[in-house]
C-alpha cells in the first residue's frame, strides 16, 4: 500500500531547533556529556509557588476539562496584565489561554487562506514560515540587515507588501537575534497595516526580557487593537517551558474563529497547569526579576567572549536570551553546528534554520549557567581553532 503524504506537507521542513535538540539527546543517550546552547529553554526551575499552586489543584481534584478559552480567573488576570503592562485594554472574553506556539498556529489557520501572503522576518523564528505554509498561505520573507540591528523596519515591510498580503508578523524581542524594535518601527508598520487593511500577529513571548530600550505592544497603538492578535506566555519569563501554557489577546471578532479551532484540536489547556499559570501572574514577581538580572549578566559575558575570540563578531542583543554571532569560517552554518556538536559536544543552532538571512551566523542560547557558558565557549574556541 502506498502512503500518500498530504500536499500541504510539501516543503515543510523539520524545526532546526528541535533537530539540534534531538541530536543532543542522542549523544547523551550514548553517554556523551553535551553542553546545550541550542534550545531556548531557561535552566532555572519553575518557581516554587507556581509548582505548589498546580500541585494543590491536583490534590483538590482539579483535573477535568475547563472552558475552551481557559479558566475565568486566569483570563481575567491576563486581561488585567495586558491593560496594565502592555497598554491593550481588553476583557476576559478577548483572551484565549493556549500554548503560545499553538496559538500562533491557530491564528494562521483561522485567517490565512490559500494563496494569502504573510510577511515574516528573516532571520526569524523557525516555525513562522512552516505554519503559514500549513495554513495554505505563502510566507514572504523580509530580509533583515545586521546594519539595522536586524530590526523589521517599515521600509522593508512596505517593499514586501502586495495585493495578496493578508498578515504581518512582528516579533520583539526577537528570536533568534534578540532585537528590540523601536517605537518608530511599530508606528510605521501600524500605518501600513491600517492603510492596507492587514492583520498583525505580534509574538511577544520574550516581553519581560528587555535589557535595552522598552517593550512596545503594537496593539496599544491607535487603531491597531482591532486588527492585532497578540501572543505571549509563561515559558520564557517564568521558566515554564514544559507547562505549555500561554495566551492570545485579540478582539472578539478575531477571537471567535481562533477559539473554534481550539475547540476542535486542543479542546482546552491542561486544567491544573492553568492554576500554576494564575499563580505566576498573581504571585510574587521577584523570581522574574532574579532571572532577568542573571540573563543580562550572561548576555554581557557571552558577547564579550564571542567578540574577544577572534572567531566571531557579535552585536549586543537588547532582549530575549540569544546571541546571534557571525562567524568567519567559510562553511555552511548547519555543517558547522553539526561538527561543533559531534566534536566539541556543544549544541548550537545553525543560523540557516531561521531563514536564508541567517546563513553565516549561529544562534547561541545563553539560558544556561555561567559555568556551562564558560566551558562551552572554551570547547568552541578549541574546536574552531582546529577547523
N, C-alpha and C positions, 0 to 999 in steps of 0.2 A: 504493500500500500504506500503510495506516495504521500508525503506530508507537505501540504502547501502552507507556507507562511503568509499571513495576511499582507497584502500590498503596502499597508501603512508602515510596515516594519522596514521597508527598503530604505537603506541609507541611514538607519538609526543605529549608531554605534554604541557600544557599552560605555559606561561612565569611566573617564580616565582616572578619577579619584578612587572610585570603587575598585577598579582594576589594580591599582597600586596597593590598595589595602589588602586585596585578596592575595597578591603576590607576597606581601609581608607575612600574612598568616601562614602561607605555605612554607615559608622559610622557618618560621617559629615552630611549626609542627615537626620540622626536621631537627629541632634543637638549636637553631641559629639565633643568636641574640641580635635583634633588629632595633634600631632607633628610628622611630617614625616621625617624619616631618611631612607626611603625605596627607593625613586626614585632618579636616577642620573640626577637631574634637578637643575641648578643654581637658586637660589632665586632672583637673580638680574633681573631687567627689561632689555630688549634689548636696547642697546644704542640708543639715540635719533636720531643720524644722519642716522642710519640704517633704523629705522622706517620711517623717513621722505623720504628717497630715495624710499621706497616701496610705500608710500602714494602718492608721486609725480608721480610714474609710474601709479598708479590707476587713478589719476586725469587726466593724459595725454592720457588715453585710452590704456595703455599697458597691455591688459587683454586677449590676444589671444594666440594661440599656438606659441611655439618657436620651433627651430630645436630640434630634439630629444636629441642631445648631449648638449644642452644648448646655451644660447646667446653667440655670438663670443667674446664679450668683457670680460665676466666672465671667459670663458675658457682660454682666453689669460692671465688673471690675475692669475688664478690658476696655469697655466704652469710656469709663471714667478716666482710665490711664491715657487713652487716645486723645481725649479732650484736654487733659491737664498737661501732658508731656509733649504731645505731637501737634496740638492746635487743630485737631479734627473733631469737631462737635458731632457726636453720634449717639444713638440709642442702642440698647442691647439687641434690638431687632436688626441692627445693621452690623452685627458681629457673628461670625461663624467660627466655632472652635474646631480646629482641624490641624493635622501636622502641616507645618509651613510648606514643605515640599509638595505635599498632596494638594494643598490649597492653590498653589500656583498652577498645578496641572489641571485642577477642576476649573479654574478661571479660563484657562486656554480652551478646554473642552466646551465650556459654556458659550464663549464669544468668538472663537476663531473658527471659521468655516473653510471649505475647500477653496484654495486659491488666495485666501486672505494673506496679506503680508504683515509680519510682526517685526518691528525694529528691535534688534538686540545688540548689546555691547560686545565688542570683540577686541581684546580678550574679555570674556565674561563667563559666568558660572556655566559649568559643563552641561547642565540639563535644560537651559532655555531653548536652544535650537531643537533638540530632540522632542521636547514637549510640543513645540509649535508644529513640528512635522507630524507627530502622532495625532494632533487635532485636525490635520488636513491642510494646515497653512504652510507658508514658506517663510523661514527666517531670513531677514535681511540684515546682514552683519554691518555694524558701524565700526570701522577700523579706528580704534583709539590710538592716540600717539603719546609716546613717553614724554615728548617735549611739552605736551599739555597736561602732564601728570596723570595720563590715562583718564582724563575727565571726558564724560559724554557731553560734548558741548552742543548748544543749539545749532551751530553752523553745520556740524557733522550730521545731526539728525535731519535738518532741513534738506540736505543733499540726498538723504536716503528715502524721503517720503515720496510716495507715488499715489496714483488714484486707487490702488488696491490696498493701501496701508489701512490696517484695522486697529493696531495697538502698538504702543511704545513701551518697552520695558526699561525701567531705570533701577539701579542697584547702588545704594550709597548708605554706609561704607561698602566698598566693592569687594567681591570675591572674583578674581584672585589678587587684585592689585593693591587693596587696602585704600583706594582713593575715596576721598570725601568730596562730593560735588558741592559747588558753590551756590549761593542764592541766585546769582545771575544765570547759572546753568539751568536751574529749575524754572526760573521765571521765563527764560527763552523757550524751553521745552513746553511749558504750560501754554505759552502763546501759540505755538504750533498746534498743540492738541486742541485748543479751543477753536482756532481758525479752520482746522481741517476736520473737526468733529471726530476726534480719535479718542479711544480709551487709553488709559495709562495703567500699567501694573507696576507698582512700586514695591520692590523687595527690600525690606528694612530689617532683616534678621540680625544685623550687626549694629543696630541703632544705639545701643548702650556702650559701644566700644569706639568712641571718637576721641582721639588724643589731641588733634589739632583741628581748629575750625569748630563748627557746630552741626548737629544733625538737623536736617530740614525734611519734613514730610511734604511732598508735592501736593497732597490732598488739602493741605492747610491754605493753599494759595487761592485767590479769588477765582470762583467759577470752576474749581478743579475737583471739589468733593464729589460732584455728581457724575464725574467720568473717571474716577480713580478707584482702583482696587489696591488696598494696602495690605501687604503680607508681613507678618513678623512672628515672633515666637520666643520660646524659653530655652532652646537648645544651647545657644552660644553664651548668653549672659548669665544664665543660672546653672550652667553645666548639667543640662538635662537632655543631652542628645538622644539617649535611649528611651526616653519617655514618649517621644513622638507627639508632642502637644505644641500647637501654635495657634495662629488665628488669621482670619481675614477681616478687614473692615471695608465695607462698601455700602452705598445707598441701597435702599430696599429694591429698587428696580433692577439692580445688578445682582443683589444677593439671592433673589428667588431662584434663578436658573442654576446658580452655583450650589445652593442647598439641595436642589433636586438631584444633581449629580452625586452629592454626598449621600443622600438617602439611598441611592441605587448602587453604591460602592462601599464606602466605609460604614455606613449607617450612622455611626457616631464615634467620637473619640472614646478611648478607654475611660470608664467611669471613675475609678479611683485615681488615675493619673490626673484627671481634671481637678480633683481635690488638692493634689500636690501643687498643681499649677496655680490654683487660687491662693494657696499659702505663699507661693513665690511672690505674687503681686501684692498681697495684703500684709505679708510679714516683714521682718526687718530686712533692710536693703544693704546693710554693711557688708554682707557677703559679696554682693555685686561690686561694691567699691574696692574691696580687697583684691578680687580677681582682676579688675580693671587696672589697678596700680601695678600688679605683677605682670600683666600682659605688656604694659607700657615699658617696664624695666627690661623685659625680654626683647621687645622690639628694638630698643636702643642698643642692646648687646648684639643681637644678630645682625643688624645693619652695620654696626661697627666692624664686626668680624668679616662680613662679606666684603666690605669696601677696602679693608686693610689686607685682604688675602692676595690681591693681585690677580685673582681668577674671575672676579665678578665686579659688576657695577650695579649698585642698588640704591634707588631713591628711597627716602624715608616714608613709609606708608603713614597716612593720617588716621587710619581706623582699621577695624577688624583685627585679625591676628595672623596676617600673611605678609611675608616679604616676597617680592617678585623680581629677583635679580636677573640681569642679563649676563650671560657667560661668554667667555672669549674663545672657547674651543669651537672648531668648525665641524660640528656634527649635530644631527637632529636631537631635539630635546628628549624624545621618547627613548632613543638609543642611550643617551647619556643617563637618564633617570634609571633605566633598567640596569645599566652597568654599575652605577653607584650602589644600587640595591644589592646586586649579586656579588660585588667585590668589596665595597665598603660597608655593606649591611646597614645603609641609611636609606630610608624611603622618602622620596620626594615626588612631586607631581610634575610631569613634563608640561611646559607652557603650551604646547600644541593641543593639550586636552581642552584648553579654553578658547580655541579658535585659531585661525591662521595668524592672527595678530600676536599670539603668544609664542610662536616659534622663536627659538633663540633665548628663551627665558625658562626658569624653573620656579615653581611655587614652593615656598618653604613655610609650613605652618609652625609658628613659634608658640603654639598651645601645648608646650612640653616644658619640662623642668629646666632650670638653668644648667643643672649638671648634664642633662642629656643634650642640651643645645651645645655646650662646650665639647662634649665627646663627639657628637655628630659632626660638628664643624671640623674638628681635628681629623676625623676619618675622611671627610670630603676633601679637605685640602691635601691630605696624603695621597688619596686615590687619584685626584685630578692632576697632581704633580707627576704621577706615573703615566697617566694618559697622554 
